[in-house]
Amino acid sequence: MPAPSTIAIVGASLTGASAAATLREEGFDGRVVLLGAEPQLPYDRPPLSKAYLRGATPFEKTLLRPAEFYREKEIELRLSTTVTRVDAEKKWLELAGGERLDFDSVLVATGGRNRRFPIPGLDLPGVYDLRTVADADRIREVIAPGRRAVVVGLGFIGAEVAGSLRECGVEVVAIEPFKTPLFRALGEEIGRVVEGLHRDHGVDMILGDAVAAFEGSGRVERVVTTSGRRVECDFAVFGLGIEPAAEVVAGSGVRVDNGIVVDELCRTNVPGVFAAGDVANHYHPVCARPMRVEHWQNGVKQGAAAARSMLGRGQPYDEVHWFWSDQYDANIQYAGFHAPWDQVVVRGSLAERKFLAFFLTAGRVESAVAINQGRDLRRAFSLIRARLPVDPARLADPQVDLRTLVPAEKTA
């Protein structure tokens, strides 16, 4: 079948930019239009909570590619452009302001937006969230040694923000509804290690409590918790996860369920409409179940996989998901497919914060996390992919090469 003549990509994100570049790498010579709501060229988001937030990295270093790349590859970059609706039947995009853009195939790579909750005072000046470079710039303006900040939510982004603020000399109180930081992803035992890391660097933590209100006269001055604690502050950063930005396909017939539902080839239920990245709830052939993933590696690789599928050259997207987080002197890496576990096996030392921990279900490794042990984590990828029961004693033994625990035929 002939390749489509116009491919539109909604979202000038990591995923969208990866898809656009892949289309050209694969030899597509039709029209490629990459549309993004932000005014900036496509950029990396991970530095926003780390080096960029601390002022250690200029914005130019976060750009995925220079402007010349898009010109040379004849990728039409439409920035500061909001797509309001995908009309899959008539094959056009409706843009804010009334313009319509025709397409033959479209990739939705709109990512997510920060969750908002009906908390009194959440909209007070001085209460920030972090998703875009503009958000990071607003927080950078108020960072100064000796100032007091409350960080609400200690998932990976919240923990990175807390660490960055402390490195800038800000006094930090972190409020987390669960027992430990990263509790949902890592559980209590590993979460305590991360808690210790932050406490050692001066973060005061209020765990098992939530925010009831932000208070202040014209600007946030304190945070009140559900247990009645009152924490004075100069500013606050609120981060309790994201939700998929899928409203662009409303009314199009595209199925939405915790994101835009796609198969292993990034195809929706509507011909010609694809989705990838944070917004996509994709079927994963290794686990034989759907999942939505909000990580850098998934954005890059699934964007490229979607582009190849749009050209009729797709292969089932079956990457072992992986991401990292730098907090102070600790490098945290996570691989696998988050699922309820019934056993945690540790290889290494929790006390020394140098270990690899495996999360098992029925003896099978579903995922693993490493702190300052990244090389061993990469050796665990084939073990996660194999989906076979493993002897926990051998898994815990640092003398056993993880690669030997996978049968040769599974490795192949």
Number of C-alpha atoms within 10 A of each C-alpha: 5 6 14 17 13 18 25 24 28 27 25 30 28 25 32 33 28 22 30 28 19 18 25 16 14 13 9 19 15 15 16 24 21 26 25 24 16 18 12 14 22 25 21 18 20 18 21 25 26 25 16 21 25 21 14 10 14 12 15 11 13 19 16 17 16 13 12 9 12 17 11 8 15 16 19 15 20 18 17 14 19 18 22 16 18 26 20 21 11 11 17 19 23 18 16 12 10 10 10 16 15 15 23 17 21 26 27 26 31 29 26 19 17 16 13 15 8 9 11 12 16 21 14 18 15 22 21 19 21 22 18 15 21 14 14 21 15 15 21 15 9 14 20 13 13 13 16 21 28 26 25 24 25 28 19 20 21 26 25 24 24 31 24 22 27 22 17 17 15 22 21 23 21 22 25 24 19 18 17 25 30 23 19 15 17 22 18 17 12 22 18 18 18 25 21 16 18 22 12 10 13 18 22 16 20 18 17 13 17 20 22 18 17 23 20 16 8 9 16 21 21 21 26 16 18 13 11 12 15 15 17 18 20 18 23 28 19 21 23 18 17 15 17 23 20 24 15 18 20 14 12 16 13 20 17 19 11 16 24 29 24 25 19 21 26 31 22 23 16 14 12 18 24 27 33 35 33 28 26 35 25 27 21 21 14 16 16 9 10 16 17 20 19 19 15 20 19 24 26 19 20 28 29 26 27 33 33 21 20 24 18 14 12 16 13 16 22 16 16 18 20 21 15 19 18 21 20 15 8 16 16 22 21 24 21 23 21 17 13 13 17 11 15 18 18 22 21 18 12 17 9 10 20 18 21 28 24 28 25 22 17 12 16 21 28 24 28 26 27 27 26 19 19 18 11 18 23 18 14 25 21 19 25 25 21 19 17 16 15 16 10 18 11 15 21 18 14 14 9 12 13 20 16 12 19 20 13 9 7 12 13 7
